[in-house]
Amino acid sequence: MTDTAAPATAAPAPVSRAYRTYMLTVMVVVYTSNFIDRSLLGVLGQPIKADLKLQDWQLGMLGGLAFALLYSFAGLGVARLAEHKPRATIISTALAIWSAMTALCGAATGFWTLALARVGVGLGEAGYIPPAYSLIADYYPPQKRASALGIFTLGVPFGAFLGATLGGALAQAFGWRVAFLALGLPGLAVALLFKLTVREPVRGGMDAAAPAEGPPPSFGAVLAMMLRKRALVHLTLGASLTSFSGYAFAQFAIPFLLRGFPLDLRTAALAYGVFGALSAAIGVGCGGYLADAAGRKDPRWRAWIPGFALMAAAPLFMLALTQPTVARLGALVIVPLILQYLYLGPVFALVQNLVDARSRATATAVVNVSITLIGLGLGPMTIGALSDLFAGRSYPGLMPFVKACPGGVAPPGAQGFAAEACHAASFAGLQQALIAAAAIYIWAGLHFVLAARSLRKDLGS
């Protein structure tokens, strides 16, 4: 059977400035919900670990691989569907699924039931990013896409802030299970709003060429085209390695604060939410703006900016992680937190610009699969495993750390040396693992610099 575009894709859609602003605002709201639900496990990780008696590698798997596997491969199927069918319908359905599954995380009774619920969250969230980037690209011309996608990506800091502050406060007052329920269910109302108000634009209508018509290229053709463009390969690897460390930091930032400093969950979550949201908002916004501004003169700046920023962020993160007080940690970590987010707008804008209009959702999904499997899938779990390994080496007792300190804490009733030894080893292990994660940013930055070398050729400029 020959693939054909859905009738909805051929109908003109409103492209006024007011409607585009509304559309982008709603997209940010949905992305905020997306990131609240995605990041909530990291916010609640420490009480979940203690309650369910988990190890850090299990927390990393729940926050990463359990979510990432189905998310990645389902995203490819959704992307192909988005090349044919109305993207607003796909997005609203996906939002309803991930919101319901987030609420169900609160009913988990152990590692495997929580993992199953996280798989459901991943299945729902697989339906957002590929059609979302494709939709935005059809509302904005190439020279404005990095800025538009930078604004869109503000859903990441907004979601991180609300997930941390609301999740931490709810868990502190009512327990971690209530936090999942309270933050998951509102997404169902947002899904209905999206379905009723966001319309389908003309595919390729904002490109210099005529709007795209006819069937989209096959998945194999899109993949082959992407592999021929060295810039796309290096951009994908750079973004994936950045996400490896970024997702690991997101998963373990609050546990790091709770283990290393005299803070309760609400305070640690608030500190993480404020610093994380502020730095991400600045980084994402500046990254898109700087890429569009500098890229008008030389498109290579769209890759150079994130590359140089990541190389500078690595040593600054390492220094911040070794500080003895929260105040000194906060003062030193804000700059590298900003620098690590500069890549988001430029990368996905370049992906949209490097492929044709009928391949954008598929190309975005391919990049997203790499980011998700390498970054989200392997990052938190690998850093969690390193944390367990380093904690075991730091523990001075005769018993193995995992047996002496189930859930990373001393058994009930243990006091004095036993309790202090468990706590100190748990913190030392995570600190060393996060320093290793920071070093990955140098590797990631090199790929962005390499992408710049062939960017002009691959863009045809």
C-alpha positions in Angstrom: 0.0 0.0 0.0 1.3 3.5 -0.9 1.7 5.9 2.0 -0.2 9.1 1.7 -0.4 12.2 3.8 -3.5 12.6 5.9 -6.0 15.1 4.6 -5.4 17.3 7.7 -1.8 17.9 6.6 -2.9 19.5 3.3 -5.3 22.0 4.8 -4.1 25.5 5.5 -3.5 26.3 9.2 -3.5 29.7 10.9 0.0 31.1 11.0 -0.6 34.5 12.5 1.9 35.7 15.1 -0.8 35.5 17.9 -1.7 31.9 17.1 1.9 30.8 16.8 2.6 32.4 20.2 -0.4 30.5 21.7 0.6 27.3 20.0 4.2 27.5 21.3 2.9 28.4 24.8 0.7 25.3 24.9 3.7 23.2 23.6 5.8 24.5 26.5 3.0 23.6 29.0 2.9 20.1 27.6 6.7 19.8 27.7 6.6 21.0 31.3 4.2 18.2 32.2 6.4 15.8 30.3 9.5 16.8 32.3 7.7 16.8 35.6 6.6 13.2 35.1 10.0 12.2 33.7 12.1 13.8 36.5 9.9 13.1 39.5 11.6 9.8 40.2 14.9 11.7 40.7 13.2 14.1 43.1 11.8 11.3 45.2 14.7 8.9 44.7 16.0 9.0 48.3 12.8 8.2 50.1 11.9 5.6 47.5 15.3 4.0 47.9 14.9 3.9 51.7 11.3 2.7 51.6 11.8 0.0 49.0 15.4 -0.9 50.0 16.9 -0.2 46.7 20.5 0.3 45.5 21.7 3.3 43.4 21.9 1.2 40.2 18.3 0.3 40.7 17.4 3.9 41.1 19.3 4.7 38.0 17.6 1.9 36.1 14.2 3.1 37.2 15.0 6.7 36.3 16.7 5.7 33.0 16.7 2.3 31.3 13.2 1.3 32.5 11.9 4.5 30.9 14.3 4.7 28.0 13.9 1.3 26.3 10.3 1.5 25.2 10.5 5.3 24.9 13.2 5.0 22.3 11.8 2.4 20.0 8.2 3.5 20.4 9.4 6.9 19.4 10.5 5.7 16.0 7.1 4.2 15.3 5.4 7.4 16.5 7.7 9.5 14.3 6.7 7.5 11.2 3.1 7.9 12.2 3.6 11.6 12.6 4.8 11.9 9.0 1.3 10.7 7.9 -1.2 11.7 10.6 -2.2 14.8 12.5 0.5 15.5 15.1 -1.8 17.3 17.5 -3.9 14.1 18.0 -0.7 12.0 18.5 0.6 14.4 21.1 -2.7 14.7 23.1 -3.1 10.9 23.2 0.5 10.5 24.4 0.1 13.1 27.1 -3.0 11.3 28.5 -1.0 8.0 28.7 2.1 9.3 30.4 0.0 11.3 32.9 -2.0 8.3 33.9 1.0 6.1 34.2 2.8 8.7 36.4 -0.1 8.6 38.8 0.2 4.7 38.9 3.8 5.0 40.0 2.4 5.9 43.4 0.8 2.5 43.7 4.1 0.6 43.3 4.9 -2.0 45.9 8.5 -2.8 44.9 11.2 -2.5 42.3 9.5 -4.4 39.5 6.0 -2.8 39.9 7.6 0.6 39.9 9.7 -0.4 36.8 6.5 -1.5 35.0 4.8 1.9 35.7 7.9 3.7 34.5 7.8 1.7 31.3 4.3 3.0 30.8 5.5 6.6 31.4 8.1 6.0 28.7 5.6 4.6 26.3 3.4 7.7 26.6 6.3 10.2 26.4 7.6 8.5 23.3 4.7 10.2 21.5 5.7 13.8 22.2 9.2 14.9 21.0 9.3 13.7 17.4 5.9 15.2 16.4 6.5 18.3 18.6 9.7 19.3 16.8 8.2 18.6 13.5 5.1 20.7 14.3 7.1 23.7 15.5 9.3 23.5 12.4 6.2 24.0 10.3 5.2 27.1 12.2 8.6 28.9 12.1 11.0 29.6 9.3 14.5 28.2 9.4 16.2 31.4 10.7 13.8 31.5 13.7 13.7 27.8 14.6 16.6 27.7 17.1 14.9 30.5 19.1 11.5 28.9 18.9 12.9 25.5 19.9 14.9 27.2 22.7 11.6 28.6 24.0 9.9 25.2 23.6 12.7 23.6 25.6 12.0 25.9 28.5 9.6 23.1 29.4 12.7 21.3 30.7 13.6 23.9 33.5 9.9 24.6 34.2 9.2 20.9 34.6 12.3 20.4 36.7 11.4 23.3 39.0 7.8 22.3 39.5 8.7 18.6 39.8 11.3 19.4 42.4 9.5 22.0 44.5 6.0 20.5 44.4 7.2 16.9 44.5 9.5 17.6 47.4 6.9 19.5 49.3 4.2 16.9 48.7 6.5 14.0 49.6 7.6 15.7 52.8 4.0 16.3 53.9 2.2 13.3 52.6 4.7 10.7 51.3 6.2 10.0 47.9 3.2 8.0 46.7 0.9 11.0 47.0 3.4 13.2 45.0 3.1 10.9 42.0 -0.6 10.9 42.1 -1.0 14.7 42.6 1.5 15.6 39.8 0.4 13.0 37.3 -3.4 13.5 37.0 -3.5 17.2 35.9 -1.9 16.2 32.6 -5.2 14.6 31.6 -6.9 18.0 31.5 -3.9 19.5 29.5 -4.3 16.7 27.0 -7.9 17.7 26.4 -7.0 21.3 26.0 -4.3 20.4 23.4 -6.6 18.3 21.4 -9.2 21.0 21.2 -7.1 24.0 20.4 -3.8 23.1 18.5 -4.2 22.7 14.8 -2.1 21.1 12.1 0.1 23.4 10.0 1.1 22.9 6.3 4.1 20.5 6.2 7.0 22.5 4.9 5.0 25.6 4.6 7.7 27.8 6.3 10.5 26.5 4.1 12.0 28.3 1.1 10.9 25.4 -1.2 7.3 24.7 -2.0 5.3 22.9 0.8 6.0 19.2 1.0 3.6 17.0 -0.9 3.4 13.3 -1.6 4.6 10.3 0.5 7.5 10.8 3.0 10.8 9.0 2.5 11.1 5.5 4.0 12.8 5.1 7.3 15.8 3.5 5.7 16.1 6.4 3.3 16.0 8.9 6.1 18.6 6.9 8.2 20.9 6.6 5.2 20.7 10.3 4.5 21.5 11.1 8.1 24.6 8.8 8.1 25.9 10.6 5.0 25.9 13.9 6.9 28.9 13.9 9.2 27.6 16.9 11.0 24.4 15.1 12.0 26.4 12.1 13.2 28.6 14.2 15.5 25.7 16.3 16.7 23.8 13.1 17.6 26.8 11.7 19.5 27.5 15.1 21.2 23.9 15.4 22.4 23.8 11.8 23.5 26.9 12.1 25.6 25.7 15.4 27.1 22.5 13.7 28.0 24.4 10.8 29.6 25.8 13.1 32.2 22.9 15.5 32.3 20.4 12.8 33.2 22.7 11.3 35.7 23.0 14.6 37.5 19.2 15.1 37.3 18.7 11.6 38.9 21.2 12.0 41.7 21.3 15.7 42.5 18.8 15.6 45.3 20.2 12.3 46.8 23.7 14.0 46.7 22.4 17.0 48.6 20.6 14.8 51.2 23.6 12.6 51.7 26.2 15.3 51.9 24.6 18.2 53.7 22.2 18.7 56.7 19.0 19.2 54.5 15.6 17.7 54.6 13.8 16.6 51.4 11.7 19.7 51.0 14.7 22.0 51.3 17.0 19.9 49.1 14.3 19.7 46.4 13.6 23.5 46.6 17.3 24.3 46.2 17.6 21.9 43.3 14.5 23.2 41.7 15.5 26.9 42.0 19.1 26.4 40.8 18.2 23.8 38.2 15.3 25.8 36.7 17.1 29.1 36.7 20.3 27.8 35.1 18.3 25.7 32.5 16.1 28.6 31.6 19.1 30.9 31.0 21.1 28.2 29.2 18.3 27.0 27.0 17.1 30.5 26.1 20.6 31.9 25.5 21.6 28.8 23.5 18.9 29.3 21.0 19.3 33.1 20.8 23.1 32.9 20.5 22.9 30.2 17.9 20.5 32.2 15.7 22.4 35.4 16.1 25.9 34.0 15.5 24.7 31.5 13.0 23.5 34.2 10.6 27.1 35.0 9.8 28.5 31.5 10.1 26.3 28.4 10.7 29.2 26.6 12.4 28.6 28.7 15.5 25.5 26.6 16.1 27.8 23.7 16.9 30.8 25.7 18.3 28.7 27.3 21.0 27.6 24.1 22.8 31.0 22.4 22.1 33.1 25.1 23.9 30.4 25.5 26.6 30.6 21.8 27.5 34.4 21.7 27.6 34.3 24.6 30.1 31.5 23.1 32.2 33.4 19.9 33.0 36.1 21.2 35.3 33.7 23.7 36.9 31.4 20.8 37.9 34.2 18.8 39.3 35.3 21.7 41.5 31.7 22.4 42.7 31.1 18.8 43.7 34.0 18.8 46.1 32.8 21.9 48.1 32.2 21.3 51.9 29.2 23.6 52.2 25.9 24.1 50.3 26.6 27.8 49.9 29.9 27.2 48.2 28.5 24.4 46.1 25.6 26.7 44.9 28.0 29.6 44.1 30.2 27.4 41.9 27.7 25.2 40.2 25.4 27.8 38.7 27.8 28.6 35.7 28.4 25.0 34.6 24.7 24.3 35.0 24.0 27.1 32.5 26.7 25.9 30.1 25.4 22.3 30.0 22.0 23.5 28.6 23.3 25.7 25.7 23.2 22.7 23.3 19.5 22.0 23.3 18.1 24.7 21.0 21.0 24.6 18.5 21.1 20.9 18.1 17.4 20.3 17.3 17.2 23.4 15.1 20.1 22.0 13.1 18.4 18.6 12.8 15.4 20.3 11.4 17.5 22.4 9.0 19.6 19.5 7.8 16.7 17.3 6.6 13.7 17.9 4.3 10.3 18.7 5.7 8.8 15.2 5.2 11.7 13.6 7.2 11.8 15.9 10.2 9.8 13.8 12.7 11.7 10.7 11.7 15.1 12.4 11.9 14.2 13.9 15.3 13.2 10.4 16.5 16.5 8.8 15.4 18.4 11.5 17.3 16.1 11.1 20.2 16.7 7.3 20.3 20.4 7.9 20.6 20.0 10.5 23.2 17.5 8.4 25.1 19.4 5.1 25.0 22.9 6.5 25.6 21.9 9.4 27.8 18.8 8.5 29.7 19.1 4.7 29.4 22.7 4.3 30.3 23.6 7.6 32.1 21.7 7.2 35.5 22.2 3.5 35.7 25.9 3.6 34.9 26.6 6.4 37.4 24.4 4.7 39.9 26.4 1.5 39.5 29.6 3.5 39.9 28.2 5.1 43.0 27.5 1.6 44.5 31.0 0.5 43.6 32.7 3.5 45.1 30.5 3.4 48.2 31.6 -0.3 48.7 35.2 0.7 48.5 34.7 3.6 50.9 32.8 1.6 53.5 35.2 0.6 56.4 33.2 -2.2 57.9 33.8 -6.0 57.5 30.5 -6.7 55.8 29.8 -5.7 52.2 28.3 -2.3 52.0 25.1 -3.5 50.3 24.4 -5.9 53.2 25.5 -3.6 56.0 23.6 -0.6 54.7 20.4 -1.8 52.9 18.9 1.1 51.0 22.1 3.0 51.6 21.4 3.5 55.3 22.2 1.6 58.5 19.5 -1.0 59.7 16.9 0.3 62.1 18.3 0.7 65.6 21.9 1.1 64.4 23.7 4.1 65.9 27.1 5.7 66.2 29.8 4.3 64.0 27.5 2.0 62.0 25.1 4.7 61.0 27.9 7.3 60.3 29.9 4.8 58.2 26.9 3.9 56.0 26.0 7.6 55.5 29.6 8.6 54.7 30.2 5.8 52.3 26.9 6.4 50.5 27.8 10.1 50.0 31.5 9.4 49.0 30.4 6.9 46.4 27.9 9.2 44.8 30.3 12.2 44.9 33.0 10.2 43.0 30.5 8.9 40.5 29.2 12.4 39.7 32.7 13.7 39.2 33.2 10.9 36.6 30.0 12.0 34.9 31.3 15.6 34.7 34.3 14.4 32.8 32.1 13.1 30.0 31.2 16.7 29.0 34.7 17.1 27.5 34.1 14.1 25.2 30.7 15.5 24.3 32.1 18.9 23.5 34.6 17.5 21.1 31.8 16.0 19.0 30.2 19.4 18.6 33.5 20.9 17.5 33.9 18.1 14.9 30.3 18.6 13.7 31.2 22.2 12.9 33.8 21.1 10.5 31.3 19.6 8.0 28.3 21.7 8.8 28.5 24.1 5.9 28.8 21.3 3.4 25.9 19.3 4.9 23.7 22.4 5.0 24.5 23.1 1.3 25.8 26.6 2.2 
